[in-house]
Every structure is written in structure tokens, then in C-alpha cells.
Amino acid sequence: MIVCVQRLDKAMDLIQKDDEARDILGLPKPTLLDFEEITVKNTMLKREMAAVLFSLGIGDNPDTNSYVTAKQPAKRG
């Protein structure tokens, strides 16, 4: 439990420093929707890379792999 608290403190400290730097530079702060968009772009890039590798004959068929991210975490156990 102590490790989780330390990680949370470190994450909050980094977020605060990032926000301060963005304020100084006049940059907008990312929203939750921005992070969701980044996740979608990464998923699209992975699928495109898989398609290119498959077309070159050195990768698996991208239609047989799942590159879609879940909105909610999968249940374990």
C-alpha cells in the first residue's frame, strides 16, 4: 500500500510540474478526451503497422489480431 501512495504522490507531483510548465509556455493542458484520442491514435497506428508488415509477408494478418482497446478494464479471476 505504501508503494501505491508513493506512486500517486510522484504522479501528482509530475502533473503539477507539467501544468506549471504549460502555464509558463502558454500551452493548453490536456483533458481526459485528449488522452482518449491519443489512445485511439496509437491503436490505429498499431493496426496500420500490422497491415504493412502483413503486406510485406513478414507479419501476421491484422484481421486476426485485436487492436481495439476496451473502454473498461477486463475483469480478472
Secondary structure as UniProt FT lines:
FT   HELIX           2..25
FT   HELIX           32..55
FT   TURN            56..57
FT   HELIX           62..64
//
